[in-house]
């Protein structure tokens, strides 16, 4: 039977009763898709909510911050017992979006909306990182492809989110759309609970991983690998989010087009990220994770540097796709290398996987500051390729860092 990217075969020892279709993989991919949609829903919803609740830009920004804060806290504070963490994440996601649907019925639902996004974001962060830890620990032979597959379907959900909002605005209502999202979250929660009570067969090894995930081995210098991979993901978060956050403004200013075209350029970036992860699945069949990491990062550096030469829309759109393709594989393959080399505890993994969001927040602000003080967003956007070059050097040093970390202390 050929390998199927969305239904990863379990590479751990299996009991003879395990079904051919891995139901836990179905749950993991379905949850990743739902969180991809949910995290990206707020952006296209923001103008509608701002108008309905009569919000200033500052108050609108608070809604984005609430979702980010909840997601970050949920990701960092994942539990050693992954089964319990998945339940809590699912419950928070459903409760948060039910409350948000109710808030959108109200003309003054802003405060309830902030609280709902905090809770829903917490659930999303908890689910994403719990599943990442589970996949990183569970798939020992095809870890990179398993994580690439999960990230591919997350990207597909994120790409579809603006289209879903546009369709529902024209044909239904915002509260109806958010309620359906909460209902889908409830169905996945019920599915997860059915796995917990044994309605679907699973191996003893899988059940043990869900109950408790910890380090497979430890060295005296394990902290060095944790710090190293945290730095890699922090810098990559800075690179990716600064480009995705500013490319829309760049399109409007330097291609002299309408704001709608700027939004379209961001969509093309996400098309590139989704396509790049599909391509990454293919590359990992023939090349090591480290080679794919260095190759994709090199593509991202070269293509993002070319933004300085863009003057027309016809130049920007294919370049946005190429940038997305270069950025796409880095997180899955680096996460796979992190689990393989550092064998972190659950809490350490939660911190390292969540820290990329902080890098994005920092560099997006720095790019804005440089743009304001130099008078040129083009000049400011030459900073992300510089960060990419630093990241490339650090990735090339990975074998030396791993060797030093594994050297016994005297």
N, C-alpha and C positions, 0 to 999 in steps of 0.2 A: 504493500500500500504506500503511495507516495506521501512524502512529508507535507503536512498542511500547516500553513503559517498561523492560522487563527485557532487551531486546536492542537496545541503542542503536546506531543507524547511525553509522558512522565519518564524521566531518565533515572529515577530512583527505583529500587526494587519494588515490584508490584505483587500484590496478592493475586491469586488466580481468578478471583471474582470480579476484578476491575473491568468495567465495561469498555468497549472499544472507543467510544467517545468520552473524553475526559470532561466530566461535568464541572469540575472545579475550574478548568481552563475556560469553559463557557462563561462561568460566573465572573472570572477575572477580566476577561475581555469585554463582557457586557458592562461591567462596572467602570472600566477605563473609558469606554465610549461615552457613557452617561456623564462622567465627570468632565470629559473634554467638552461636551455640549454645555454643561452647567457653568463651568468657569468662564466660558466665552459668551454666554448669554447676556451678561450684564452690560458689556460694551454697547451693543446695538440697542439695548433697552434703555440706556441712560438718558438719551434725549427725551424719550417718552415719559419716563418717570420724573425728569426735571420739570417738564411742562405741567404734568399732572399735579405735582406737589409744590410747584412754584419755587424751585431751588436755585440758589446761586451756584456758580462754578465751584466754590469752596465746599458747599454742602454736597454737591454731586460727587466731588472727589472723596468725600467721607464715605460714600457708599462703596466706591472701589477699594478704599483703605480697609473698610470693615471686612469685605470678602477676602482681601489679601491677608489681613491679620489673622482671621479665623483659620484660613487654610494653612498659614505658616505654623501657628500654634498646634493645630491638629497633626501636622506632619512631624513636627519636632517631638511631640509628646506621645508617640506611638507606644503601645504596650508590648511587653515580652510575649504575652498570650495573644497571638494574632487573631484567633477566632473571636475573642472578646473585643479586640480592637475593631474588627470588621463589623461586628454587631453595633457597637457604639457609633462608628462612622456612618453606617446606614441609617440608624435612627436619627442622628443629628441632621443628615442631609434631608431626610423626609420631613422632619419637624421644621427645619429652617425654611424649606420651600413652601410648605403649607402656610406658614406664617407670612411669607412674602406674597403668596397669592392673595391672602386676606388683606394685606397692607395695600396691594394695588387696587383693591375695591374702594379704598378710602381716599378722600381728597386731602387728608392730612395724615397719611400713613408713613411719613418719613422716619420717625423714631422707631416704629415697629419694623420698618424695612431694614434699618441699620442692624437692629438686633437679629433679625431673621438671616441677614447675610453673614453675620458673625457665626451664628450656629451652623448654617448651611455650609459656609466655607470651612469651618472646623471639620465637618463630616467629610467634605471632599478631600481635604488634606490628609485626614486619617486614613481614608480608603486608598488613596493613591500610594502613600508610602507603605502602608501595610501590605498591599499587593506587590509593590516593588520588592520589599524585603522577602516576601514569600517566594516570588519568582526567582530572585537572586540566590536564595538558599535551596530551592527545590530543584531547579534545572541545572544540574552540575555539568552536563556534557554539552548542552546547547544553550547555555545561559545568555549569550549575546543575542542569539536569534529570538529567544523567548522574550527578552526585554525589548528588542526592536519591534517585534510583533505587537506587544502591548502599546508601545509608543506610537506605532503606526495607526492603530485604531483610535487612540486618544486624539491624534492629529486630525483624523477623519471627522470625529465628533466636533472638534474645535472649528474645522472648516465649514461644517454644515450649520453651526449655530446661527450665524447672521442670516442664512437663507431661511431657517426655521422661523426666526423672528419676523422677517419680512413677509413670509407666507401667512403667519398667524395674525399679524397686524391687519392684513387685507381681508382675511376670511373669518377670523374668530376674534377673541379678545385676549388681552395680556393675562388677566387672572386665569382664564381657561387654559392657556398654554402652560403657565407655571404649575397649575394643578395637575395637568397631564404629566409634566416632568416629575412632580412629587409621586404620582401614581406609579410611574416607571421605576422610580427609586424604591418604592414599597415592594414592587414585584421582585426586584433583585434582592431586597432584604429577606423576603419570604424564601426565595431560592437559596440564599445563604443559610438560613435557618434549617431548611430541608436537608442541606448537606450536613449541618451540625448534628441532626438527630438520626442521620444514617439512612435517609430515604434513597440516596444515591450511593452506589458502592464507591469506596476509595481505599487506597492502600494504607497499611499501618504506618508507613513512613510519612505519608501525606498528613494523616491525622496527627501524628506526633509533631510535625512542623507547625501545624495550625495551633497546637496547644502551647508550644514553646519554641522560640528561635533564639539561639545564642551563638557565641563564637565556636568554631570548630577547633581552633588552636590559638595559642597566644604566644607572643614573644615579648621580651623586655622592652623592645622599641616599637611596639604596635602603635603607640601614639603618633609616631612619625608618619606611618602610612595613613592614619586617620586625618592628620593635619594636611598631608600632601593632597589627598583626594578632595578634601574640603576646599582647599585652595583652587584646585582645577575646576570644580563645579561652581565656585564663587565667580571666578574669572569668566567662565563660559556663560553663566547667567548674565553677567555684565555685557558680554559681547552680543548675545542673542537678543536680549530685551531692549538694549539701546537701539539696535537696528530695527526690530519690529515696532518699537514704540515711536520712532521718529521718521520712518520711511514714508508715512502718509503726509506729514508736514513737508518733507523734502520734495515729494511729488508735486504738491500744490505750488511751492515757491519756485522751483527750478525747471519745471516743465510747463508752467503758466497754464495750468488746467484748473477745472472746477474741483471743489472739495470731494465730490463723488468719485472723481478719478483717484484722489488720494486714498480713499477707502479701498478702491479696487486694487491699488498697488499692494496694500496690506494683504488682501485676499490672495493675490498672486504669490506673495511670500509664503503664505500657508499652503498654497498648492505645491510650491517647491518643497516645503518641509514634509508634506505627506508623501509626495513622489520620492523624495530622498530616502525616506524610511523604507518604502517598498524596494527601492534600489539597494538599500543597505542589507535587507534580507537576502538578496541575491549575492551581494559581494561577500557576505559572511560564509557562504557555501564554499568559497574558493580562497579566501584570505583570512588571516588572523584578525582578531579584534584590534590589536595595536596598529596594524597596517591600515585598517579602515578608519581608525581614529585619526591618524596622522594625515591620511589622504583627504578625508572630508574637511578637516580643519584647514588644510592648505587651500582647498577650493574656496572655503568661506573667506579666508584672508584675501585672496586674489580678487574675488568677485566684489567684496565689500569695498576694496580699494578703488575699484572702477567707478564707484558712485561719483567721484570727483569729475569724471568725464561726461556725465549725463547732462543732456540739454533738451532732449525730446522724449515724449511719451513712448515712442517706439523703441527707444533705448532702455527705458527703465523697466518695462514689464518683463521682458525676458531676463534682465539682470536680477530682478526681484526673485524670479523662479530659481535662477542659478544660486543666489545667496541662500535661499531656503534649502536647496538640495545639499549645499555644503554644510549648513548648520545641523541638518536632520539627524545624522547617525551619532553625533558626539555623545549625547546624554545616554542612550542605551548601551553603547560599547564601553563608555567610561564607567558606568554603573556596574556593568558586568565585570570589568577589571577590578573595580573596588571590592566587590564581594569575593572574587577569586584571590586577590592578593592580601587584603586587610582582614578578611573574615570578621566583620564587626559584630558587636552586640546589637540588639534591636534598637536600643536608644541611640547608640552611636550612628547607626545607619540612618535613623530618622533625622538626626541633626545634619549629617553630611548631605543627604538627598534634598533637604529643605533649604540649604544655604544658598543655592543658586538664585533663588528669588531675591535674596538680599543684595547679591551682586547686581542684578538687574535694576533694583531700586536706586542703588548708589550711582551707577554709570549713566542712567537716564537723566538724573539730576545734573551730573557733571557736564553731559553733552548740552543740556539746556543752558547751563551757566556759560559755557564756552561760546555757544551760539549768540547769546545776548551780548557778551563782552567783545567778541571779535566781529559781530555783525554778519556772520556767515555760518549757516548751518552746514554747508559743505566742508568748511574747515573743521568744525566740531565733529563731524562724522568721519574724519580721518582718525579719530581716537580709537574707535572699535577695532580697526585692523591692527593698530599698535598693540592693543590688548590681546588680539588673536596671535600676534607674533610671540609675545611673552608666553602665552599658553602653549604654543607649538614647541618652544624651547623646553618648557617644563615637562610636556608629554614625552619629548625625546629623551629626557633624563630619567624616565620612569624605571628602566631596568636597574640603574645605579641606585635609585632611592629604595627600590624593593630589596636589592642585595644588602644595602646598609641596614635596613630595618630588620632583616632576618639574621644579621650577624649577632651571635651571642655576646652579651655584655660581659666584660671581665669582672 
